[in-house]
Amino acid sequence: MAIAKRVERLWELAEEELHPDGSVERLTLRVGAGFAWRKRLLPEIVLEMQNRFPALVFDILSLDYSTAPTDLREGRFDILFMGAMDRLELSDLAVHPMITVTDRLVAREGHPIFEEIAANGKVPAISVTRYPWLEVSAAPIFGTQVQDALFGALGFRPRPMMTCENLDTSLAILQRSEYIAILPDAMTSDAGAPRILPVPLDIHTNFGLAGMIYRPEMADWPQIKELLKVSELVLTQSRAATSLFGKVTENVNTDTSHHSSINRNPPVGSSRLSRGNTCQGFRPKGI
């Protein structure tokens, strides 16, 4: 059934793209994107793409991290822009990591946890047990890096006292209380009065990877090749890419022939991608 849906979607795209005389008509791409991508980077990317391909139509949708790869395989999405891609099995898909992302323990400015910063400039891991935890279910895949590090330091994982699926509500709760939470920088940058700040925990956490994923049979499409180039351009030029997400990966290769464009020298502590063609030549350190 999954293969049938995938072929059906490919046929729909082929029918939509071409007139009987071979001239190009409109082409609609279904783009699944994570919150930070939709908020910060995707608008600039898709507008620039439409400047280059006036007949290109984008259907931009939110995604569920747990089902997004399956939705892509079965044609409900054509392209994914998402984070935490190194924690998913994607070896049968074309994967292009573009940014490293760091999860943070965060709290409001003026939170008492900041009074526990030690002489080394870090907050001891045990301090997190003194404050209630908020789990932001809008981004369920984020936080595993910090949680794993806390488990290593404490021997257990703190349990949330509240869960919330809405990011704006979650930020408001953090601003008005002593709750702490785990979020990427990109999700907290707009909060103000008080700001939401990273807590400098005395633990080591790894990096995650974010970027673009699509079905490998689309690799030779001119729109896909150009989308990779435009994404790289926007990420390189955008202050949001470095100040909100993390480090833009170096030497991004937009050649789609190997279904992989990966920083060959990622930061120390970066996580491993799934097996297969998605990680050719990718040997991160500090795992």
N, C-alpha and C positions, 0 to 999 in steps of 0.2 A: 504494500500500500504506500509506504514512504517513497519508494522509487517511482511509483506511478504518479504521485503528487509532484515529485520533483520534475519529472519529464513533462507533466502537464503545464507546470509553471514556465518551463523553458520554451515550450511551444507557444504559450500565450505571449511571451516576450517577443518571440520571433515574428508572430503574426502582427503584433502591434507595431513593430519597428518598420516593416517594409510595406510599401504600396505594391500592387501587382506589377508596376513598371520598374520596381527596384529602387525607387527614390525613398529617402528616409522620412518616416512619419514620426509622430510622437512616441516616446518610449517612457514608460512609467516604471520606476524602481522603488521597491518597498524597502525602506531603510529603518531598521530597528536600532535605537540608540539609547544609551544610558543617560541618566539625568544630567550629569556634568557635560556630556557631549552636546545634548540638546540645548543646554543653557548657555554654553560658552563658545563652542567652536563650530558646531554644525551649521548654524545660520550663514556664517561667512563662507563655509565650504560649498554649500548647495547654491548660494547666489552666484559665486564665481563659476561654478559648473554650468549654470544656466546661461551665463554670459558666453561660454564656450560652446554649449550645445543648447540652442534656443528651444529645440523640440523636446528636451529632456524634462520629464515630470517626476517630482519626488513625492512619495507618500511616506511621511515621517511619523513613526510610531514609537511608543515606549515599549520596553521589553521586560520580560521576566528572565533573569540571569539563569535560572535553573532549566528553562525550556528553550532559550534563544537558539542554541546550536541546532536543536531538533527542528525548530521552526524554520531555520535557514535551510537545512537539508531538505525539508519537505515543501519549500517554496512559499511559505507564509511571509518570509523575508527574503530579499535578494542580497542585502548587505547588512552587516552589523558594525556599529561603532560602540565598543564597550571596553570596560576594564576587567581586571581579574581573569584575563584570558589564559594566563599561565596555570590556572587552577582547574581548567576544564579539558576534557578530551576532545581535541580538535584535529587530530592527525589526518582526517579525511577531507579537511577543508583548507582553503587558501587563507593563511594567517599572516598578517603584516603588523607586528608590534611597532608602535611609534613613540610611546611615552612610558616612562616609569612612573608609578604612582605609589605614594606612601600613605598607608593608613595611620591615623593619629588618634590617640586618646585626647578628647577635647572637653573643655569646661568653659564657663563664662568668665569674662574678665572680672577679677576680684574674688573668684571662688577660693574658699579656704584651702583647697588642695595646693595652691601655689605658695602658701605659707610654709609648706613642708619641703620646699626645695632645700637640699642639703648643700654642703660646702662644695661638692663637685658639680653643682648646677643642675642636679637631677632630683626628681621626686622618687623616693623608694617605692618599689612595687607594692609593698604591703599597704601603702597609703590608699590604694584604690578600694580596699575592703571597708573603708570608713564612710563611703559615700554611695548613694543609690545609683544604679545603672539604668540607663535608657537604651533600649535596643531599637534602632531605626530600621524598621522592616522594609522601608522603601529601598534600602540598599543592603539586602541580607547577605550578599556575598562578601561585602567589605568587613574588615575587622578580624578575620581569621588569623592574620599575621600577628596582630597584637594579642589576641586571645591565646594563641599558641605560646607566645613569649611569656605571657603572664602565667600560663599553666606551668611552664618550665621554672619560673621564679617562685611561684606560690604553691604549686602542687595541686591547684584546682582552678577552675574557670569561674569568675564572678557571674552570678545569675542576675538577669535583669529584674528590676522591680516594676518596669513599665515597658510596653512595646507600643510603637506608633508607626503607621505606614505613611503618614504625610510628613514631608521634610519640613515645611514651614511650621507646622505645629510642633515638631520635634525641636526645632531651633528656638521657638518661643518658650518651650518648657525648660530647655537648657538655660536660657537667659533669665528665667524667673525663679530658679531653684538651685539646689546643690547637686542636681543630677550630673553625671558624667556619661559620655558616650564615645563610640568609635566611629569616625567619619573621615573620608579623604578631605584634603584642604579645599578642593573645588566646591564642596558642598557647604562650606561654612564661611566663605570669603565675603558674602554680601551681608552677613549679620552684623548689626551694629547696635550700640547703646543698650546693653554692653556687648562688646565683641565676643565671638567664640574663638578661643585660643587653644593651640596645642599644649598638652601637658608634657613636659620633658621627663618622661619616665626613664628610670635607670634599668632599662632592658634593651636588648637588641632585637630589632624587627627587620624583616626582609622587605624588598621592593616587590611591587606587582607590575604587570604589564598591561597597557591599554593600546588599542589600535583598531584596525579594520579587518573584517573577516567576510569571505564570500565563497560561493561554490566554485570549485576549480574549473568547471567547464566555461565559466565567464571570464577566465583570465586573459583571453586574447581580445576581448571587446575593447574598442577604443575608449568607450565611456569609462570603463573600469581602470584602464591604464591612466587616463587623464585624472580620474578621481584620486588615485594614489598620489599623483604629482601635486594636485591642488591641496590635498590634505597635508602633505609634507610641507608645502609652501606656507599654508596657514599656521601650522604648528610651529614652524621655525620662526615666523614673524610675530606670532601672537604672544603678548606678554602673559596672557591667560595660560598658555601652555606650560610655561616655566614656573610662574608664581602660584598657579592654582592646581595644576596636576602634579608637576614634578619635572624631571629632566627629560628633554626631548632626546630620543635615541639618536645616535650619530650614524652617519653613513647609511641612511635609509635608501634601499635599492628599490626603485619602482619598476624594475624588470619583473614581469609576472611569470616568466617562463618556468621558474622553480617553485612557484606558489609560496615564496617566503621572502620577506624583506626584514631582516633582523639586525639589530646592533650587535656586531661581533664582539664588542667589548663593553658589556653592560656594567652598571655600577656593582661594586662588591656588595654581596648580599641579595642580589636579585634572584627571583624565583625561576624555576625551570618550566619551560613550556612542555606541552604534551608530546608524546612520541611521534615519530613519523616525519613527513616532509616539512612539517611546521618548524622543526628545530634543527635543520641542517646547519652545522657549523656553530651552533649556539651552545657554548659551554660556560655558564655563569659560575662565578666563584662564591664561596661563603655559604653554601647550602647545607 
